[in-house]
Amino acid sequence: MSPKDQLIIYNTLSRDKEPFVPIDPAHVRMYVCGPTVYDYVHIGNARPVVAFDVLYRLLKRRYPRVTYVRNITDIDDRIITRSADNKETIESLTARTGSAYQSDMKRLGALSPDHEPRATEYVGQMIAMIGRLIERGHAYAAQGHVLFSVPSMPDYGRLSRRSRDELVAGARVEVAPYKKDPADFVLWKPSTPEQPGWESPWGRGRPGWHIECSAMSGSLLGETFDIHAGGLDLIFPHHENEIAQSRSAFGHAIMATYWMHNGFLNISGEKMSKSLGNFFTVHELLDQYPGEVIRLLLLSAHYRQPLDFTHEGLQQAKATLDRWYGHLRGRQVTAATAVPQSVEDALSDDLNTPLAISAIHQLDDPAALLAGAQALGLLQQDAEGWFRWTPTGTGGPSEAEIEAAIAARQAARKAKDFKEADRLRDDLKAKGVILEDGPKGTTWKRG
């Protein structure tokens, strides 16, 4: 691989861009933190999925084997509360919302990860890992709880670079008399009879949030692996605590070599909040826009930068995709064997998707355009299908009705009844269907 083709990644651990050098070039391993499935996921949850899906695609082009793990948290106090509110079992709730999440991410064009573990499937491994931390002097049991001893790890806080006072204040940890140190955090907590729980050496209980990802990544990727990614909000305490648990349990200097974090997502310049009325789930947005429109907007800003998510931005993304699909329409186009160098170079520079999109705009050859866009997970469908997509619940004429109107219009034009032909065209336009006349006949799209 030439220096020009070298993948460069911004590593949160070093606060610098670094060349990507895998632990094992024959097998790259990556873990991305997934959602807690107590409801439909919001659009902010989709940003890491889409951003690191582009990375997954890039790695698969570069290396013979890539293992990508993205978890689902299906045991959490929010899940317990929501299941009680819904009068629904936890199993039913998490099965339903977890399935909706997978379906919604697929509609955004995200490839399925190689493993998508659910936390409840790995409680045995969590219990074993907690036991190992106790044996190694990094954790202790107290009143049915097990806590990680933060003072047992001298360089705790290296990822977030917070002072001890900031660590204690920022963790919002529960002040409890059984804690040996205010910064210590929960690995295991007792469950009441009505709460879900598992038998353990410390009594019936359930795991803390942080130990879940340490156990799942360790089980599926090994004691050390290449890339750990997620949202900026996870740096502290979640990722900091994952590092503490995994390094202390396994005795390694690192958990993952590279830590990648995507920036926050705002809605029209404001933080997304139900109280502000600007809280959008991916599920509802997919009723209004094709998944590729949402995906393109999510990739329009560099993954580490804040992203302002607006309906105007969605309209612009749709217009861009209309142009790209328009170049492919009516042609038998197969993607080029290689991603255009301009696109590959942009993505190799810490996933610079805005630069990659700019490079795609410069591509005239349809095969190169298709290959470049597909490197971003775009232009994945048939062009005719793209132009015939319609929002849910908007009604409008069926495809059969549109084709019948086009046939009637063609007959009117043949009979030189141009007034009737114009009426049919304008009637379709009023119903959101735009006709385009070309050398090969009339095509249509929903506006």
Helices and strands as residue ranges (DSSP letters): G 3-5, E 8-11, E 16-19, E 28-32, H 43-62, E 66-70, H 77-86, H 90-107, G 119-122, H 123-135, E 139-142, E 145-148, G 150-152, H 164-171, E 185-190, E 205-207, H 209-221, E 225-231, G 232-234, I 235-239, H 240-250, E 256-262, E 265-267, E 270-271, G 274-276, H 282-288, H 291-299, E 307-309, H 311-328, H 341-348, H 353-361, H 366-375, H 383-387, H 399-414, H 418-430, E 433-438, E 441-446
